[in-house]
Amino acid sequence: MRRILMLLIAVAVPACSDGGGGREVQVRMFEMGFDPARIEVAAGETVTFVVENTGFATHEFFVGDEAAQLARDEELATGAMPPDPNSVVVVNGDTGELTHTFGRAGELLMGCHIIGHYAAGMVGTLVVR
């Protein structure tokens, strides 16, 4: 009976989310890139990105497809920084976290939309398998 109860708990706990969860992936941001520049995740996987800004400027870590990246770039072109659940903004020397659950297989991007950074190539690839 105890074994069945433990199995039920093990199955139920991942379905309950406290905002964190899944695997942690370390990402370093700098002028004008991400390390690693390519990350593979599984469809349905929840990943917490621990994002360290080792650059001199403030950087953003934004997860989305190409259309979402372009929309975010336009949104931030005014200099405003509205919050977004797919974004974490990290000042130089600090670390932030972003937890994201990935949907179906395909390709997403991670980008920085501080004015001019995305256009300068501050973008990486998220491959969802």
C-alpha positions as CSV (number, residue, x, y, z in Angstrom):
1,M,0.0,0.0,0.0
2,R,2.8,2.4,0.9
3,R,4.5,1.7,-2.5
4,I,1.2,2.6,-4.3
5,L,0.8,5.8,-2.3
6,M,4.4,6.9,-3.1
7,L,3.8,6.2,-6.8
8,L,0.6,8.3,-6.7
9,I,2.5,11.1,-5.1
10,A,5.4,10.9,-7.6
11,V,2.9,11.1,-10.5
12,A,0.8,13.9,-9.0
13,V,3.6,16.2,-7.8
14,P,4.9,17.2,-11.3
15,A,1.4,18.3,-12.3
16,C,1.3,20.8,-9.4
17,S,3.4,23.8,-10.3
18,D,4.7,26.4,-7.8
19,G,6.2,28.5,-10.6
20,G,9.5,26.6,-10.8
21,G,10.1,23.1,-11.8
22,G,11.6,20.6,-14.2
23,R,15.2,20.7,-15.3
24,E,17.5,23.7,-14.7
25,V,19.5,25.1,-17.6
26,Q,22.3,27.6,-17.0
27,V,22.5,30.4,-19.6
28,R,25.1,33.2,-19.7
29,M,24.2,36.5,-21.4
30,F,26.9,38.9,-22.7
31,E,27.4,41.4,-25.4
32,M,25.7,40.3,-27.9
33,G,25.0,36.6,-27.3
34,F,23.9,33.7,-25.2
35,D,26.0,30.7,-24.0
36,P,24.9,28.2,-24.9
37,A,23.5,29.6,-28.2
38,R,21.5,26.4,-28.8
39,I,19.5,24.5,-26.3
40,E,17.5,21.3,-26.8
41,V,14.4,20.6,-24.8
42,A,11.6,18.0,-24.9
43,A,8.0,18.8,-25.9
44,G,6.0,19.1,-22.7
45,E,9.1,19.6,-20.6
46,T,9.3,22.4,-18.0
47,V,12.6,24.1,-17.9
48,T,13.9,26.7,-15.4
49,F,16.5,28.9,-17.1
50,V,19.0,30.3,-14.7
51,V,20.2,33.3,-16.6
52,E,23.4,35.1,-15.6
53,N,24.3,38.4,-17.1
54,T,28.1,38.7,-17.4
55,G,27.9,41.6,-19.8
56,F,28.3,45.3,-19.2
57,A,24.7,46.2,-20.2
58,T,21.3,45.1,-19.0
59,H,20.0,42.1,-21.1
60,E,16.7,40.3,-21.6
61,F,16.0,36.6,-22.0
62,F,12.8,36.2,-24.0
63,V,11.4,32.9,-25.2
64,G,9.1,32.8,-28.3
65,D,8.8,31.9,-31.9
66,E,10.0,34.4,-34.6
67,A,6.7,36.2,-34.7
68,A,6.7,36.7,-30.9
69,Q,10.4,37.9,-31.0
70,L,9.5,40.5,-33.7
71,A,6.5,41.7,-31.7
72,R,8.5,42.0,-28.5
73,D,11.2,43.9,-30.4
74,E,8.6,46.4,-31.7
75,E,7.1,46.7,-28.2
76,L,10.4,47.5,-26.6
77,A,11.5,49.9,-29.4
78,T,9.9,52.7,-27.5
79,G,12.2,52.1,-24.5
80,A,9.4,50.8,-22.3
81,M,9.9,47.5,-20.6
82,P,6.5,46.0,-20.0
83,P,6.5,42.7,-18.1
84,D,6.0,39.5,-20.0
85,P,5.7,35.9,-18.7
86,N,8.1,34.7,-21.3
87,S,10.8,37.3,-20.3
88,V,13.3,38.0,-17.6
89,V,15.4,41.2,-17.6
90,V,18.7,41.0,-15.8
91,V,21.1,43.8,-15.0
92,N,24.8,43.3,-15.5
93,G,26.3,41.2,-12.7
94,D,23.0,39.7,-11.6
95,T,21.1,36.4,-12.2
96,G,17.5,35.9,-13.0
97,E,15.2,32.9,-13.6
98,L,12.5,32.1,-16.2
99,T,10.5,28.9,-16.1
100,H,8.9,27.8,-19.3
101,T,6.9,24.8,-20.3
102,F,7.4,23.8,-23.9
103,G,4.6,22.8,-26.2
104,R,4.9,20.8,-29.4
105,A,8.1,20.0,-31.3
106,G,9.6,22.8,-33.4
107,E,12.0,25.7,-33.1
108,L,11.8,28.7,-30.8
109,L,14.2,31.5,-30.2
110,M,15.7,33.2,-27.1
111,G,16.3,36.8,-27.7
112,C,17.3,40.1,-26.1
113,H,15.1,43.1,-26.9
114,I,16.9,45.8,-25.2
115,I,17.0,48.5,-27.9
116,G,19.3,47.3,-30.7
117,H,20.4,44.0,-29.2
118,Y,18.2,41.7,-31.2
119,A,19.1,43.5,-34.4
120,A,22.8,43.1,-33.5
121,G,22.4,39.3,-33.3
122,M,21.6,38.7,-29.6
123,V,19.5,35.6,-30.4
124,G,19.8,31.9,-29.8
125,T,17.9,28.7,-30.8
126,L,15.6,26.5,-28.6
127,V,15.0,23.2,-30.3
128,V,11.9,21.4,-29.0
129,R,12.0,17.7,-29.8
